[in-house]
Amino acid sequence: MSQQSVIIVGAGPVGLVAALCLAEAGIPVTVVEAHGEVPKDLRASTFHPPTLDMLDRFGISDELVARGLVCPTWQFRDRSEGVVAEFDLGLLRDETRHPYRLQCEQWKLGEALRDRMEGRSDVQIRYHTRAQAVTQDADGVTLTVETPEGETEILTGRYLIAADGAHSAVRKSLDIEFEGLTIPEIFLSMSTDYDFAEAFGDLAPIAYITDPNEWAVLLRTPSLWRVLLPTDPGLSEAEIKDPEVMQQRLQKICPREGKYEIVHATAYRVHQRVAKRYVEGRIFLAGDAAHLNNPLGGMGMNGGIHDAINLTEKLIEVWNGAPLEGMTRYERQRRQVAIDTVQEQSLRNRKIMAENDPAARAAHHDELRAIAADPVRHKAYLMRSSMIQSLQDLEQIA
């Protein structure tokens, strides 16, 4: 590979958005991906309004809408009381071209991005190629990879973007601290074809359900409903995913005759972490390689795509002659957003849903009702939860 290119490690949404941005600016890119195809991660499915606005530049948002589910409202609910507060994204119609959340599996975005890069001579995607270590000097970067044949190969480039996920080999190679914590409970996600809206006539497609004993999230996708539940970390994966146990947990949420058909289930640990540095010379971290948060609010994938857009805008300027030092603004902006907005909001959502003190729960519910009832506060809340406000605020960070 020519050194006159950018290496991107990871072919998830973050890496592919970065690759297409650079390619459309005339910058050659090589994407290194450990898997044999674009990863089909089933966790992320929520697209926030500004993310869809960003993807409009590729002509992708309409395609995702056609393959997804438009959700103009979402709710906080209580297991006993029902709807606590409902939020109407239509209030954002003057702030975005997409005043709704879109439920659409993230692999559909990966496929759309890949399809737009097929046949381009300035983009090379190398599958079954695993990043191992990276070094750099004043002129470029050197990435050591393991090839599909199990051999070691050296790739060189002018810059490198690490979009290789939570266990980023690049971040570890650079010995960048990943500050934060691991949430105590395991998250269990189950997908079923049962339509929960049949049982709850007032159920929005996205519902965060508070409960002093066991909170839950119900997310509707085009073909399935996903149920997310906290789980005892002392249990083994086999115990957590025992078919009878999962049936009992679903029946507790919504009793019904007959068994649920569980199409897919996964159990995973959740972390709240932010890398100490996003920029290390000619190497830049983005997405899960740079920050992790719990999924309550759907900010992980969206924040990663926002990273990719911000990063590539600045890298294009550097490629065309601007000082490399300008990339530090990417770190200042996006790291601040990760700490002040994404981490704060996702932790707050978890606290609201898991609160078991009766007085505190009542106060949270009253506050949510008051916000939803006040058009000004309602919109301000949506500006934050939809990640529009954070994008506006970061422009004030020099």
N, C-alpha and C positions, 0 to 999 in steps of 0.2 A: 504494500500500500504506500502511496506517495505521502511524504511528510506534509505536503500541501493540502491537508484535509483536517476534518474534525472527527475524532473517534467518539462514538457514543456507546456506552456499555449499558445494555438493557433495551429490549424491544417491546416494553409495555407502553401504555399510553403516553407517559412522560417522555420516554426516549424517542418514540416515533413522532410526537408533536415537535420536539426539538429538531429532529432530523428533517422533517418536511419544511419547517421554517427556514432552516439554513439552506437547504437545497433550492428553495424558491428564491433565495437571495444570491444564488450562484456559487454557493460554497459546497464543495464536495464532502461527502459524509460516508463513514463506514460504521455500521451498527453491528455490535457484537452481542449475540444472544445465546445463552447457555442451552435453552430449549430448542426443540426441532421445528418450532413454528411460533407464531405470535401467541403468547401465553393466554389461556382461557381462564383467567382468574374469576371466580364466581362471587367474590365478596362485594366489590363495588358495583353499584347500579344507579346511583343518584347523580344526575347532572344538574348543577345549579345554573341560574340564568346567565351570569357573566361568563361561565365556561362555554355555554352554547354560543354566546356572542363572539367569543374568541375563535371558536371552531367554524364560524360562518366564513372566515377568510379562505377556508379550504373547500367550501361548499358541502360540508359534512353534516351540519346541524339538521338540515331538512331530512337527510337520509336517516339520521338517528331517530328523529321524530317519527318517521314512517315506520321504523322498526321498534319503537318504544311505546311508552304510555305517558301521555301528558297529564300532569297532576297539578291542577290550579290551586288546590288547598292541601293542608296537612294539619294534623291534630296532636295535642296532648290529651290523653285520656286517663281515667282512673279505672282500675278493674271493677270497682264497686259502683262508682258514680257515673261512669260513661264519659262523655265529652267534657273536658275541663275548659279547653280553649281551642278554637279553630282559626288558622291563619290563612288569609287570602292573598296569594301572590299577585293577583290582579292589581293590587295597590302599587306595584312596581312598574306599571305599564309605561310610565314616563322615564324610567331609568334603564330599561333593557328592551331588546327586541324579543325577548323570550320570558314573559312574566309568568313563569311556572317552573316547577321541577319536572325533570324528565326521568322516568324510570326506564333504564335501558342498560343491559349488561355491558360492562366495560370492554369485553372482548369484541363487541360489535364495532366499537370505535377503533380498536386495534386493527380489525379487518379493513375498515374503510381507509385508514391511514396507509396500511400496507398496499392496498390496491392503487392508491394514488402515487405510490413510489415505484410500482412495478414498471419496468422498461426504462427507467431514468438511468442515464449513464453516470449521473453524479451521486447516486445513492447505492451503496452495496450493503446488503444485510447478510451477515454470516451467522448461520444457525449452528447449533451444537458446538459453539466456541465459547469456552469459559474463561473469563478474566481471572488472573491470578495475582498479579502485582503490577504496580506502576511506578515509574520514575520520571524525572523531568530535568531539563537544563534550560539555559537561556534561549534556546532555539525551538524546543519542542518537547513532546512527551513520548515515552516508550512504554508500551503495554505488553506484558507477557501473558500469553493466552495458552490454553490447552486446546488443541484442534480436535475434530471429530475422531481422528485416528489415535488420539491419546498422546500426541507429540507436542512439544513445546515450540511456540512460534513467537517471534517478536514483531509487533506492529508499531509504527511510528506515525505521529501526526503533530500538527501545530498546537492543538488544544484537545482536551478530553472532557466530556460530560459524563458523570457517573449517575446513571438512572437505574442502578442495579439493585434496588430494593432494600428492605430492612437489614439484610445481612450483607450489605455492600462490601464486595471484595476490595473495591477501590478505597472506600473510606477506611477500612481496616488496614490496608497497605500504607495509607498515609498516617495511620495512628491518630486519627481525629476522634476525640472523645464524643460519645453519644450520650449526652446528659439527659437524665430523667428518671422514670420509674416504670415498673411493671405493675399493671392493675391486678389486684389479688385474684379475682374470679376469672375462670375460663369462659369464653363466649361460645355458645353453641348456636349455629345457624342451621335451620332446617327449611327445605323447600317442599311445598306441597301444592297439588292442583286444586285443593279445596278452596272455594271462594268464601272467605270470611265475611264478605259484605252481605251474604245471604243470611247470616246469623245476626249481624249488627247492621241494621238498616241505615245508621248514621255514620258509618265508618268511612273515613277518608282513605285514599290509597297509601298514605304514609301516616302511621299512627305510632306515637311514643306513649307507652302505657305505664303509668306510675303505679307502684304497689309497695307497701312496707316490707313484704316478704320476698317478692319476685317480680321485678319489672320485666317488661317485654317490649319488643318492637315488631310491628307488622308492616311489611313492605310489599306492595303489589308490583309485579313486573308484567310484561305483556302476556306471559303464559302461566306464571306461578305466583304464589304468595310465599314470601320468606318470613320466617319467624326467628327472631334473635332473642336468646335467653341467657342470663348469667348462670354459671355453673360452679359447683364446688371444685376448687383446684386440687383437692386431695383425691379426687376420683381419677381413674385411668381413662384413657380415650375409649377403650372397649366398654367401660361402665357408663360413660357419658353417652355413648352412641348405641347403647343396648336398645334394640327395637322396641321392647316393651316399655322401657323407661321413657323413650321419646314419645311413644303413644300416650302415656300417662300425662306427660307434660303438656302436650297439645290438647288433650281432653280437658285439662284443668283450665286452659285459656278459653276454650270453646267446646263444651260438651256436645257430642253429636252421636247419632247412631252409626255403628260400623267404625272401622278403623280409618285413620288418615293414610293416604298413600304418600310416603315420604320419598320424594324423587332424588333428593340429594341432602347430605348432612355433613357438616364439618365443624370441628372444635379447634379453637385456636386461642393462644395467649395474646393479650393486647398490651401495647406499650404506649407510654407518653414520653417521647424523647425528641430532642433537637440537637443536631450536630453542633459542636463548639465552633466550627468554621464551615462555611459553604464554599469558600474560595481558597485554594492553595496554589498560588502561582498561575499556571496554565490549566489547572484542573478544577472543575466545578461540580458540586453536589446538587442534586435536584430530586424532588419527589420523596419516596420513602427512604432513599439513601441519606436524605438530609433531615427528615422529620417524620415522626410517627405519632398518631393519636388514635383514640378509640373511635369506632365508626358511628357514634351517636351524633348525627348531624350531617353525615355524608360529606365530610370536608377533606378526606385524605386524597383521593384521586383528583378532586377538583383543585386542591391546593398544589398538587404536583404539576398539573397542566398550567396553572398560573405561574409556577416557577419556570417552566419551560419557555413560556412566552416572554417573560421578563428577562430571563437569562439570554435567550437568543437575540432579542432586540439589542442588547448591549454587546454581545459577542460579534454580531454583524458589524457594528461600528468599530470594534477593535480590529476585526479582520480587514476592514477598509482603512486602517491607519490611525484610529484613536488609541490613546495610551492604554496598555493592559490594566493599569491601576483603576481604570473606570469600572472594571468588573466588581470592585469591592462594594459599589452601590447596590449591585444585585444582592450581595450578602446582607447588607444593612437593611434593605427593604424586605426581602422575603423572610429572613430569619426573624425580624421583628414581627411580621405578620404571623408566623408560626407560633411565636410565644404569646403574643398579646391577643390574637383573635382565634386561631384554630385550636390551640391548646386550651385556652380559657373557655371557649364556647362548648367544646366537647366534654370537658370536665364538669362544666355547669349542668349540661344536659344529664350526665350520669348522676350527679348529685340530686337533681330534681326527681329523677325517676326512682332512685334507690332510697330516698329519705324515709326513715322509719319512725322519726319522732312526730307524733300527731300534730303538735302545734306548728312545727316547721313545715310539715307537709301542707297543712291548711294555708299557711302563709304563702308558700310557693304557688299553690293553686289560685289563691286570691290575686296574687300579683299577675299571673298569666291571664286571668279573666279580665283584670283591669287594663292590661296592655292590649288585649284583643278588642276591648270595647272602645278604646280611644284611637281614632284614625291616625293621629300624629304618632303616637307611641307604637301603634301597630305597624305602620310603615317603617319606622326607625328600627324596630325589632327585626323586621324582614330584611332590611338593608344589611344588618349585621349577620343574621343567620344564613342569608343567601350569598354572603361574601362580597357583596358590592361595596359596602362601606370600607372594608379593608383595602380594596384596590384603590379607592379614592384617597384613603389616608396615607398609603405608602408613597404617593406622589409628593408628600410633604417631607419625606425623608431624603436628605441630601446625600 
